[in-house]
Amino acid sequence: MDIVTRKNEENRKLSESNLRDIDNKSSELQNFYNGKNVFVTGGTGFLGKMLIDKLLRTCPGIENIYLLVRPKKGKDIHTRLDEIFDDLVFERLREEVPKFRHKIVAIGGDCALAGLGLHLNDRQTLISNVQMVFHAAATVRFDEKLKLAVSINVCGTQEVLELCTHMTKLEVVMHVSTVYSNCHVRFIEEKFYKFPFHFNDLNRLIEKLDDKSLEEVTPTILGKWPNTYTFTKALAEEVIRLNGKNLPMGLFRPAIVTSSAKEPVVGYIDNLYGPTGVVYGAGTGVLRTMHCDRDIVANIVPVDMTVNALIVAAWDVALNQDTSRNVEDIPVYNYVSSVEKPLTWGEFNDLNIKHGFKYPFSTAIWYISFHTHKTAMMNRIYVIFLHILPAMLIDSLALCVGQRPQLLKVYKKIHKFADVISFFATNEWMFTNNNVQRMWTRLTNRDQELFNFNIRNLDWVEYLHHYIPGMRKYLLKDDMSTVEAARRKWNR
């Protein structure tokens, strides 16, 4: 039994033991979700899948989850839904709630389209039935074209709010943003920050410019924001600030979301975004240097704890709902680790390199040799000697034997990715999370057990011990049984 499977089994037994120690009555939070019809956008993404799993496993009284699904690559929404629920992350759900599928209602749509691309009947179904909305859909690519990022992250939010204004039973709307939406300021509180211009003005500008012209002026438009992702997420918050009036809204800002700590499985991750991409690049021996300040706090949060905080935040918003409040009273929740349980990038790197040697990737090309540099100049020197020159040599050898040179092209992509990540690894922000801390104290002991999001109790050493094994199993489909073979390959 491999380390990830063994840990999952331990957590499952512990969870079952804890639940047996509690009486059979539903908790306060479970009662709140009883009978609720929930509309989820972004349910096919990393955070969305974990949200659906947690709601169905822990809140059995939920009536239905309406899931916005976009047809993709010639597959209809039902085929996509089948593929989504075949994921290993839902294995525990299939065991514990075998008939969960009848509660999932697929709704065809697209956040990039007007009216979310909803058919009239589906729109009416949502308007008539939904009590809770979790808007988590977004393009999370940092280098996304501005036009597409605006259409999904900003216009999609606008369309969701417009739909919510017609819902007759609506109790709460949660918008998932990011704590870095306002990274143009250094001290980020749980409040709204005014945007420098109106989103309608940006839309008019985008409509006037062709793709090439828009790409040229994008850096000017972004201003103090480092990329289109943080820029459009900030703009989406401005949409909420201006258009969220009279809606039971909450704004949830997670930090950098990484693999699961415990639920539903240990170490689950399904993407190479952010620090996971860095760990994979370093673990394969391809990424050998990076512009990073080891002393800066790596503001990462496990996805399962993030989802727990989001679920509780929805309850908190509904509990404090006051129809007489104004838009500035929309509660904001900064879910961060830096306030209560800081972890530096240096500590993150050291622990992952340690486990990278212990559980090497089968896909490794070179031995791990990863360096971080506080100054951009020193990093550029290392890039030349550790990336560019070896790539030129190997590409030259490839040409000599009649193969296509590829490594320089690969490094071009790696450097673009690393530059994006370096912004967050060389800058530091101060956050407040008073609303999140207050929310924790309001929970009963049972709900604290069921929906644990208290980052103060997280053991980073234990968490990162399962980070690379989780990547191997769930992301790379590289079973732990291949570790010995991978070690022999390294030795050669």
C-alpha positions in Angstrom: 0.0 0.0 0.0 1.6 3.3 -1.1 2.0 6.4 1.1 -1.0 8.3 -0.4 -3.4 5.3 -0.2 -2.3 4.5 3.4 -2.9 8.1 4.5 -6.3 8.2 2.8 -7.3 5.0 4.6 -6.2 6.5 7.9 -8.1 9.7 7.3 -11.2 7.8 6.3 -11.2 5.7 9.5 -10.5 8.8 11.6 -13.4 10.6 10.0 -15.8 7.6 10.5 -14.6 7.4 14.2 -15.3 11.1 14.7 -18.7 10.8 13.2 -19.6 7.8 15.4 -18.7 9.9 18.5 -21.3 12.5 17.5 -25.0 11.9 17.8 -27.1 11.2 14.7 -28.7 14.7 14.5 -27.6 17.0 11.7 -25.3 19.8 12.6 -26.3 23.5 12.3 -24.5 23.8 8.9 -26.0 20.6 7.6 -29.4 21.8 8.6 -28.8 25.0 6.8 -28.1 23.1 3.5 -31.0 20.7 3.9 -33.5 21.1 1.0 -31.3 23.6 -0.8 -31.0 23.8 -4.6 -27.5 25.0 -5.4 -26.3 26.5 -8.7 -22.5 26.1 -9.3 -20.5 27.7 -12.0 -16.9 26.5 -12.5 -17.9 23.1 -11.2 -15.8 21.3 -13.7 -12.6 23.0 -12.4 -10.3 22.1 -9.5 -12.0 24.1 -6.8 -15.5 23.4 -8.2 -15.1 19.6 -8.2 -14.0 19.6 -4.6 -16.9 21.9 -3.7 -19.4 19.5 -5.3 -17.8 16.5 -3.6 -17.9 18.1 -0.1 -21.5 19.3 -0.4 -22.7 15.9 -1.5 -20.7 13.9 1.0 -21.3 16.1 4.0 -24.7 17.7 3.4 -26.9 14.7 2.4 -30.0 16.9 2.7 -29.1 19.0 -0.4 -31.9 18.8 -2.9 -30.1 19.4 -6.2 -26.9 20.8 -7.5 -27.4 22.6 -10.9 -24.0 22.5 -12.6 -23.2 24.8 -15.5 -21.3 22.7 -18.1 -19.9 24.0 -21.4 -19.9 21.6 -24.4 -16.3 21.0 -25.3 -14.4 19.4 -28.2 -17.4 17.8 -29.7 -18.7 16.4 -26.4 -22.1 17.3 -25.1 -22.7 18.3 -21.5 -23.8 14.8 -20.4 -20.7 13.1 -21.8 -18.5 15.7 -20.1 -20.4 15.1 -16.8 -19.7 11.4 -17.1 -16.0 12.1 -17.6 -15.9 14.5 -14.7 -17.4 12.0 -12.2 -15.0 9.3 -13.4 -12.2 11.2 -11.8 -10.4 9.5 -8.9 -11.4 12.4 -6.6 -15.0 11.2 -6.6 -14.1 7.6 -5.6 -14.9 8.2 -2.0 -18.2 9.9 -2.9 -19.2 7.0 -5.1 -18.6 4.7 -2.1 -20.3 6.8 0.6 -23.2 8.2 -1.5 -23.6 5.7 -4.4 -26.8 7.4 -5.7 -25.4 11.0 -5.7 -25.8 11.4 -9.5 -29.6 11.9 -9.3 -28.9 15.2 -7.4 -26.6 16.6 -10.2 -28.5 18.5 -12.9 -26.4 19.5 -15.9 -27.2 22.9 -17.3 -25.7 23.7 -20.7 -24.0 27.1 -20.8 -20.9 29.2 -21.0 -19.8 32.2 -18.9 -18.2 33.8 -22.0 -21.6 34.1 -23.7 -24.5 36.6 -23.2 -27.0 35.3 -20.7 -24.5 32.6 -19.8 -25.7 30.9 -23.1 -28.6 29.4 -21.2 -31.7 27.9 -22.9 -34.9 29.6 -21.9 -36.2 26.5 -20.0 -33.0 26.1 -18.1 -32.9 29.7 -17.2 -36.5 29.5 -15.8 -35.6 26.3 -13.9 -32.8 28.2 -12.1 -34.9 31.3 -11.5 -37.7 29.2 -9.9 -35.7 26.8 -7.8 -32.2 28.0 -6.8 -31.6 29.2 -3.2 -27.8 29.3 -3.3 -25.2 30.3 -6.0 -21.5 29.6 -6.0 -19.9 31.5 -8.8 -16.4 29.9 -9.2 -16.1 29.9 -13.0 -13.0 31.8 -14.2 -10.1 31.4 -16.6 -7.1 31.1 -14.2 -4.4 31.3 -16.9 -2.3 34.3 -15.9 -1.3 35.0 -19.5 -4.8 34.7 -21.0 -5.6 37.2 -23.8 -7.3 40.2 -22.2 -10.4 39.9 -24.4 -11.2 36.3 -23.3 -10.3 37.0 -19.7 -12.7 39.9 -19.6 -15.5 37.9 -21.3 -15.2 35.1 -18.8 -14.1 36.7 -15.5 -15.9 40.0 -15.8 -18.8 39.7 -18.2 -19.5 36.2 -16.8 -19.8 37.7 -13.3 -22.1 40.4 -14.6 -24.3 37.7 -16.3 -24.5 35.7 -13.1 -25.5 38.7 -11.0 -28.2 39.6 -13.6 -29.6 36.0 -13.4 -29.5 36.2 -9.6 -31.7 39.3 -9.5 -34.6 37.2 -11.0 -34.3 34.2 -8.6 -37.4 34.1 -6.5 -36.0 31.9 -3.6 -32.4 33.2 -3.5 -30.7 33.2 -0.1 -27.0 33.7 -0.8 -24.6 34.3 -3.7 -20.9 33.6 -3.2 -18.4 35.0 -5.7 -15.0 33.3 -5.6 -12.2 35.8 -6.3 -8.5 35.8 -5.2 -6.6 37.6 -2.5 -4.3 38.9 -5.3 -7.1 40.7 -7.1 -5.9 43.9 -5.4 -2.2 43.2 -5.5 -1.6 46.8 -6.6 -1.8 47.6 -2.9 0.4 46.1 -0.2 -2.0 45.9 2.7 -5.1 44.0 1.7 -8.1 44.1 4.1 -11.4 42.3 3.9 -13.1 45.1 2.0 -13.7 46.4 -1.5 -11.1 48.5 -3.4 -12.3 50.9 -6.0 -11.2 50.3 -9.5 -9.5 53.1 -11.6 -12.1 53.0 -14.4 -15.5 51.5 -15.2 -15.8 48.1 -16.8 -18.1 49.4 -19.5 -15.4 51.7 -20.7 -13.0 48.8 -21.0 -15.6 46.8 -22.9 -16.0 49.6 -25.4 -12.2 49.8 -25.9 -12.0 46.1 -26.5 -14.7 46.2 -29.1 -13.0 49.0 -31.0 -9.5 47.3 -31.2 -8.4 44.4 -33.3 -6.6 41.5 -31.5 -3.1 42.7 -32.5 -3.8 46.3 -31.3 -5.3 45.1 -28.1 -2.3 42.9 -27.3 0.0 45.9 -27.8 -1.9 48.1 -25.4 -2.6 45.4 -22.8 0.4 46.3 -20.6 -0.8 49.9 -20.5 -4.3 48.8 -19.6 -3.1 46.5 -16.9 -1.2 49.3 -15.2 -0.1 48.1 -11.7 -1.6 44.6 -12.2 1.0 42.0 -13.2 -1.3 39.9 -15.5 -4.8 39.6 -17.0 -5.9 37.2 -14.4 -5.5 39.5 -11.3 -6.6 42.5 -13.4 -9.9 40.9 -14.5 -10.6 39.4 -11.0 -10.3 42.9 -9.6 -12.6 44.2 -12.3 -15.1 41.5 -11.4 -15.0 42.7 -7.8 -15.8 46.1 -9.0 -18.8 44.7 -10.9 -20.0 43.2 -7.6 -19.4 46.4 -5.7 -21.5 48.4 -8.1 -24.1 45.8 -9.1 -24.4 43.6 -6.1 -26.9 45.9 -4.4 -29.9 44.2 -2.9 -28.4 40.7 -3.4 -27.5 38.5 -0.5 -23.8 38.5 -1.6 -20.5 37.4 -0.2 -17.0 37.8 -1.7 -14.6 34.9 -1.0 -10.9 35.5 -1.7 -8.7 32.5 -1.4 -4.9 32.6 -1.6 -2.9 30.3 -3.9 -5.0 27.1 -3.9 -2.9 23.9 -3.8 -3.5 20.1 -3.3 -5.8 18.7 -0.7 -4.6 18.2 2.9 -7.1 15.4 3.8 -10.4 15.3 1.9 -11.7 13.5 0.0 -8.2 12.1 -0.6 -4.8 13.2 0.5 -2.7 15.2 -2.0 -5.3 15.6 -4.8 -4.3 18.0 -7.5 -5.4 18.1 -11.2 -3.4 21.0 -12.7 0.1 22.4 -13.0 -0.8 26.0 -12.2 1.3 28.1 -9.7 3.7 26.4 -7.3 2.7 22.9 -8.5 4.2 23.7 -11.9 7.4 24.9 -10.2 7.6 21.7 -8.2 7.0 19.6 -11.3 9.6 21.5 -13.4 12.2 21.2 -10.6 11.3 17.6 -10.0 11.9 16.6 -13.6 15.2 18.5 -13.6 14.1 20.9 -16.3 13.6 24.0 -14.2 16.9 24.6 -12.5 16.8 28.3 -11.5 14.1 30.8 -10.6 13.8 34.4 -9.4 12.5 33.9 -5.9 13.0 35.4 -2.5 13.3 32.5 0.0 12.3 34.7 3.0 8.9 35.8 1.5 5.8 34.0 2.7 4.3 31.5 0.3 0.6 32.3 0.8 -0.8 28.8 -0.2 -3.9 27.1 1.1 -5.1 23.5 0.7 -8.1 23.1 -1.6 -10.2 21.0 0.8 -9.8 23.6 3.6 -10.5 26.4 1.1 -13.8 24.7 0.1 -14.8 24.2 3.7 -14.2 27.9 4.3 -16.3 28.8 1.2 -19.2 26.5 2.3 -19.2 28.1 5.8 -18.9 31.6 4.4 -22.2 31.0 2.5 -23.9 30.1 5.7 -22.3 33.1 7.4 -23.6 35.5 4.7 -27.1 34.1 5.0 -27.0 34.2 8.8 -26.1 37.9 8.8 -28.4 38.9 5.9 -30.0 42.3 6.4 -32.1 43.6 3.5 -31.5 47.2 4.6 -27.7 47.0 4.2 -25.9 48.8 1.4 -23.4 47.5 -1.1 -20.4 48.5 1.0 -21.6 46.0 3.7 -21.1 43.0 1.4 -18.9 40.7 3.5 -15.4 39.9 2.2 -13.5 36.8 3.4 -9.7 36.7 2.9 -8.8 33.0 3.2 -5.0 33.1 3.6 -2.3 31.2 5.5 0.1 34.1 6.0 -1.7 35.6 9.0 -2.0 32.5 11.2 0.4 29.9 9.7 3.1 31.5 7.5 5.3 29.3 5.3 8.2 30.8 3.4 9.1 30.0 -0.2 12.4 28.7 1.1 10.7 26.3 3.4 8.3 25.2 0.6 11.2 24.6 -1.8 13.4 22.8 0.7 10.6 20.4 1.8 9.6 19.6 -1.8 13.2 19.1 -3.0 13.7 16.7 0.0 10.6 14.7 -1.1 11.5 15.0 -4.8 14.7 13.0 -4.0 12.6 10.5 -2.1 9.8 10.1 -4.7 11.3 11.0 -8.1 9.1 11.4 -11.1 9.3 8.7 -13.8 9.2 11.6 -16.3 12.5 13.2 -14.9 14.9 14.2 -17.6 17.8 15.4 -15.4 18.7 15.1 -11.7 17.2 17.8 -9.4 19.4 20.9 -9.2 17.2 23.8 -8.3 18.4 27.2 -7.3 16.5 30.4 -6.3 17.9 33.9 -6.6 16.7 37.0 -4.9 17.9 39.3 -7.7 16.7 39.1 -11.3 20.2 39.7 -12.7 21.7 36.7 -10.9 18.8 34.5 -12.0 19.3 35.6 -15.7 23.0 34.6 -15.5 22.0 31.1 -14.1 19.3 30.9 -16.9 22.0 31.3 -19.5 24.3 28.6 -18.1 21.7 26.1 -16.7 18.9 26.5 -19.3 19.9 28.1 -22.6 23.3 26.7 -23.2 22.4 23.1 -22.3 19.3 23.4 -24.5 21.3 24.7 -27.4 23.7 21.8 -27.0 21.0 19.2 -26.9 19.0 20.8 -29.8 22.2 20.8 -31.8 22.8 17.1 -31.1 19.2 16.4 -32.1 19.7 18.1 -35.4 22.8 16.1 -36.0 20.9 12.8 -35.6 18.0 14.0 -37.7 15.6 14.8 -34.9 13.6 18.0 -34.3 15.1 20.4 -31.8 12.6 21.0 -29.0 14.3 22.1 -25.8 14.8 25.8 -26.6 11.1 25.9 -27.5 10.2 24.2 -24.2 12.4 26.7 -22.2 10.7 29.6 -23.9 7.4 28.4 -22.3 9.1 27.6 -19.0 10.6 31.1 -18.7 7.2 32.7 -19.5 5.6 30.6 -16.7 8.4 31.3 -14.3 8.3 35.0 -14.9 4.6 35.0 -13.9 5.2 33.0 -10.7 8.2 35.1 -9.8 6.0 38.1 -9.2 4.4 36.4 -6.3 7.6 34.9 -5.1 9.5 38.2 -4.9 6.8 40.5 -3.6 5.0 40.3 -0.2 1.6 41.5 1.0 0.0 42.0 4.4 -3.5 40.6 4.8 -6.3 40.7 7.4 -8.6 37.8 7.8 -10.8 38.9 10.7 -14.0 37.7 9.1 -12.6 34.3 8.5 -11.3 34.0 12.1 -14.6 35.2 13.5 -16.5 32.7 11.3 -14.5 29.9 12.8 -15.4 30.8 16.4 -19.1 30.9 15.5 -19.1 27.2 14.5 -20.2 24.5 16.8 -17.6 21.8 17.7 -19.3 19.4 15.4 -19.2 21.8 12.4 -15.6 22.6 13.1 -15.0 18.9 12.8 -17.1 18.5 9.6 -15.9 21.7 7.9 -12.3 22.3 9.2 -10.7 25.4 7.6 -8.6 26.5 10.6 -5.3 27.0 8.9 -3.6 27.5 12.3 -3.8 23.7 12.9 -2.2 22.7 9.6 1.1 20.9 9.8 3.1 22.1 6.8 5.7 19.4 7.1 3.0 16.7 7.1 1.1 18.4 4.3 4.2 18.7 2.0 5.2 15.1 2.7 2.2 14.1 0.6 2.5 16.9 -2.1 4.7 15.1 -4.6 3.2 11.6 -4.0 -0.2 13.3 -4.6 1.0 14.9 -7.8 2.4 11.5 -9.0 -0.9 9.6 -8.3 -3.6 12.1 -9.3 -2.0 14.5 -11.8 0.6 12.5 -13.6 -1.1 9.1 -13.2 2.4 7.9 -12.2 1.6 5.2 -9.5 3.9 5.0 -6.5 4.8 1.5 -7.6 7.1 3.1 -10.2 9.3 4.9 -7.6 12.0 2.2 -7.5 12.3 2.3 -11.3 12.4 6.1 -11.2 15.3 5.9 -8.7 17.2 3.5 -10.8 16.8 5.8 -13.8 18.2 8.7 -11.7 21.2 6.7 -10.6 22.0 6.0 -14.2 
